[in-house]
Amino acid sequence: MKLSARNVLPGTVTEIITGAVTSHVRIDLGGGSSITASITNEAVKELGLKVGASASAVIKASDVMVGVND
């Protein structure tokens, strides 16, 4: 698979919370970091996602905002 996205974070699925239409999929990236994606339930099934499976978070964004606390 070739992607234009340059931010590909490999990890392991640690949690899938299924809702009415979408699921929240948590991926452990290692080193104490994780990321959660909201994807359709259909996509979870098509990708065969299961807890313990290898998966990658692919991030493609035109804007990244940075904030600080005063």
Secondary structure, DSSP 8 states (H G I E B T S, - for coil): ---S--EEEEEEEEEEEE-SSEEEEEEEEETTEEEEEEEEHHHHHHHT--TT-EEEEEE--S--------
